[in-house]
Amino acid sequence: MTREGITPEAALATVRAALDAGIAHFDTAYCYGQHGESERAIRAAVGGERDRVVIAGKCGIHWEHDAGKTPPRRQVVDGRPERIRAQVAESLARLDTDHLDLLYLHAPDPAIPIEESAGELRRMLEAGKTRAIGLSNASATLLARFAAECPLHACQMHFNMLQREIEAEVLPWCQARGVAMVVYWPLMKGLLAGTMERDRVFPPSDSRGKYPMFQGDEFARNLDFVDMLRPIAGRLGCALPDLVLAWTAEQPGITGVLFGATSADQVRDNARALACDLDNEARTAIRAAIVARGRVASGRAV
């Protein structure tokens, strides 16, 4: 919704389409859009129906601009208490609300002990600025340290058919402690949607070009995997993204699945995944395809 080239009008239409589709959980962040475009679009769409939705926000990452550098803008992780306080105050103003339903620390700041960030989020909870606290993009060790300083209600990590690293430690840790697991990238930044051509070239403005999973042989093998899913979706009579989202939502320990959208049509398409019923034959075929694909490169190349 905040990708380059998306107008405020299109962002507003996207959120409204989600509301019309019965989607009530909106995940945003201080840094979604260089000037809070995501939060502003949610505010405009929700209007006076704040109680109708659950708004999850994030703090701890912001944009910095330097015309003398390439690229001239970059995201900076900053988990200092004073930065968290300032970002939460600004986010609440953009959203025109006195509280968030869930507030995540967007990412641990390696420059400071995570206990300092956790302590500030605990104070936000005690002050009524949020009703629940989460931590995103963290190891099981950091989750434990965070939880020792602040109640932890949710964890947000990337997870999809081919990127399942959380199954080793993070997901079991959360399951054992009743911490909700909300996952992003279920469509692997669009790769599992089945619409990418093999000769796809990503412009410099598209961050996907920096990920190994979109480069060279890795990209080709990932598209081979997508092709293995097509007959499974075809037999069930559902679109490929619907199949992928439905599989993700039913994985043990997964509480919620987030998907991004750049248009109202994408929202309506993805909402259909709720009606895609997997059977055991489909589950077995998907598992075989995952095993055949093997280990996938994750992370950024630069």
Summary of the structure (lengths in Angstrom):
residues: 302
radius of gyration: 19.3
end to end distance: 24.2
largest distance: 56.0
contacts: 961
relative contact order: 0.11
helix: 46%
strand: 14%
